[in-house]
Amino acid sequence: MERTEFIVKGMTCDNCVNSVTQALKHVEGVKVAKVTLADERAQVTFDPGQTSADHLKEAVKAAGYEVA
């Protein structure tokens, strides 16, 4: 397993957090996705044989949020 962390811009409420969390959890290979509004961070544990950090960031962007 591998772990990555990145900043997510554009979240304003708990529904935004849920949207980003669900976008990440729907990526094959994601084991744990923790998204926090207060510090605008996403922490993801994933199987590098199934996905990559870049793919996770693309999933967040596709959900309508910016990745810094």
Backbone as CSV, one residue per row, in Angstrom:
resi,resn,N_x,N_y,N_z,CA_x,CA_y,CA_z,C_x,C_y,C_z
1,MET,0.830,-1.183,0.000,0.000,0.000,0.000,0.875,1.248,0.000
2,GLU,0.341,2.277,-0.580,1.033,3.558,-0.647,0.091,4.630,-0.113
3,ARG,0.657,5.718,0.383,-0.157,6.805,0.919,0.264,8.112,0.272
4,THR,-0.729,8.929,-0.069,-0.453,10.242,-0.623,-1.352,11.263,0.071
5,GLU,-0.929,12.494,0.034,-1.701,13.581,0.628,-1.588,14.787,-0.291
6,PHE,-2.705,15.475,-0.506,-2.663,16.669,-1.329,-3.745,17.648,-0.879
7,ILE,-3.601,18.888,-1.306,-4.532,19.949,-0.947,-5.645,20.005,-1.991
8,VAL,-6.884,20.136,-1.496,-8.055,20.239,-2.364,-8.668,21.625,-2.170
9,LYS,-8.715,22.399,-3.228,-9.281,23.754,-3.189,-10.707,23.738,-3.727
10,GLY,-11.534,24.610,-3.166,-12.897,24.751,-3.664,-13.949,24.115,-2.778
11,MET,-13.556,23.444,-1.729,-14.531,22.852,-0.809,-15.022,23.932,0.151
12,THR,-16.351,24.005,0.328,-16.923,25.029,1.197,-17.815,24.465,2.292
13,CYS,-18.156,23.166,2.204,-19.081,22.587,3.188,-18.872,21.075,3.282
14,ASP,-19.634,20.454,4.171,-19.525,19.002,4.352,-19.946,18.234,3.110
15,ASN,-20.882,18.779,2.327,-21.272,18.100,1.090,-20.108,18.045,0.110
16,CYS,-19.302,19.090,0.090,-18.105,19.103,-0.756,-17.137,18.004,-0.307
17,VAL,-16.950,17.896,0.992,-16.071,16.861,1.549,-16.579,15.486,1.135
18,ASN,-17.889,15.283,1.241,-18.463,13.993,0.852,-18.279,13.721,-0.636
19,SER,-18.422,14.743,-1.468,-18.239,14.573,-2.912,-16.814,14.153,-3.248
20,VAL,-15.846,14.810,-2.634,-14.435,14.476,-2.887,-14.132,13.077,-2.353
21,THR,-14.623,12.775,-1.162,-14.392,11.449,-0.573,-14.952,10.359,-1.479
22,GLN,-16.176,10.533,-1.954,-16.788,9.530,-2.825,-16.050,9.410,-4.152
23,ALA,-15.607,10.537,-4.700,-14.846,10.491,-5.954,-13.582,9.657,-5.780
24,LEU,-12.922,9.834,-4.652,-11.698,9.071,-4.387,-11.995,7.595,-4.136
25,LYS,-13.039,7.313,-3.366,-13.375,5.926,-3.033,-13.821,5.124,-4.243
26,HIS,-14.298,5.806,-5.281,-14.726,5.101,-6.481,-13.563,4.748,-7.414
27,VAL,-12.378,5.212,-7.093,-11.204,4.850,-7.891,-10.749,3.461,-7.449
28,GLU,-10.613,2.577,-8.405,-10.195,1.213,-8.093,-8.814,1.230,-7.439
29,GLY,-8.683,0.498,-6.344,-7.410,0.414,-5.638,-7.341,1.284,-4.396
30,VAL,-8.309,2.196,-4.225,-8.317,3.055,-3.040,-8.824,2.246,-1.851
31,LYS,-8.048,2.239,-0.788,-8.427,1.511,0.426,-9.007,2.451,1.470
32,VAL,-8.409,3.635,1.637,-8.873,4.612,2.617,-8.773,6.003,2.001
33,ALA,-9.836,6.788,2.157,-9.822,8.188,1.705,-10.364,9.043,2.843
34,LYS,-9.541,9.966,3.326,-9.948,10.867,4.398,-9.781,12.293,3.886
35,VAL,-10.886,13.031,3.871,-10.881,14.398,3.371,-11.351,15.316,4.493
36,THR,-10.609,16.403,4.729,-10.989,17.344,5.784,-11.166,18.742,5.211
37,LEU,-12.234,19.385,5.654,-12.550,20.725,5.191,-11.645,21.770,5.827
38,ALA,-11.388,21.627,7.112,-10.636,22.642,7.862,-9.256,22.917,7.271
39,ASP,-8.539,21.865,6.895,-7.191,22.073,6.339,-7.123,21.789,4.839
40,GLU,-8.293,21.557,4.221,-8.401,21.344,2.770,-7.486,20.232,2.273
41,ARG,-7.427,19.138,3.005,-6.532,18.048,2.625,-7.269,16.752,2.339
42,ALA,-6.677,15.988,1.444,-7.131,14.633,1.173,-5.960,13.703,1.472
43,GLN,-6.214,12.694,2.274,-5.214,11.671,2.579,-5.766,10.352,2.053
44,VAL,-4.990,9.705,1.197,-5.483,8.508,0.529,-4.460,7.385,0.632
45,THR,-4.953,6.218,1.021,-4.144,5.004,1.010,-4.653,4.162,-0.152
46,PHE,-3.722,3.734,-1.023,-4.133,3.032,-2.237,-3.117,1.974,-2.639
47,ASP,-3.569,1.077,-3.512,-2.716,0.032,-4.067,-2.062,0.590,-5.329
48,PRO,-0.735,0.797,-5.316,-0.067,1.375,-6.484,-0.106,0.473,-7.720
49,GLY,-0.478,-0.777,-7.537,-0.627,-1.673,-8.678,-1.935,-1.447,-9.425
50,GLN,-2.859,-0.712,-8.789,-4.168,-0.486,-9.395,-4.410,0.967,-9.792
51,THR,-3.747,1.909,-9.136,-3.947,3.319,-9.454,-2.703,4.106,-9.078
52,SER,-2.735,5.406,-9.315,-1.592,6.254,-9.001,-2.073,7.541,-8.347
53,ALA,-1.167,8.273,-7.749,-1.506,9.555,-7.137,-2.055,10.512,-8.190
54,ASP,-1.506,10.487,-9.390,-2.003,11.353,-10.463,-3.444,11.011,-10.829
55,HIS,-3.763,9.731,-10.854,-5.127,9.302,-11.162,-6.090,9.775,-10.077
56,LEU,-5.662,9.739,-8.829,-6.494,10.214,-7.720,-6.769,11.708,-7.858
57,LYS,-5.757,12.451,-8.210,-5.925,13.896,-8.396,-6.878,14.183,-9.549
58,GLU,-6.793,13.404,-10.596,-7.698,13.571,-11.737,-9.142,13.296,-11.324
59,ALA,-9.360,12.325,-10.444,-10.714,12.019,-9.965,-11.279,13.201,-9.184
60,VAL,-10.444,13.860,-8.401,-10.876,15.040,-7.632,-11.221,16.178,-8.596
61,LYS,-10.395,16.379,-9.600,-10.646,17.429,-10.597,-11.940,17.149,-11.348
62,ALA,-12.175,15.880,-11.686,-13.397,15.504,-12.397,-14.647,15.755,-11.559
63,ALA,-14.476,15.734,-10.234,-15.599,16.021,-9.326,-15.845,17.523,-9.185
64,GLY,-14.979,18.344,-9.791,-15.191,19.777,-9.801,-14.364,20.584,-8.838
65,TYR,-13.286,20.004,-8.321,-12.438,20.694,-7.347,-11.019,20.822,-7.875
66,GLU,-10.283,21.746,-7.311,-8.888,21.986,-7.707,-7.953,21.228,-6.778
67,VAL,-6.851,20.765,-7.328,-5.823,20.086,-6.548,-4.573,20.944,-6.586
68,ALA,-4.040,21.262,-5.402,-2.836,22.087,-5.325,-1.635,21.213,-4.982
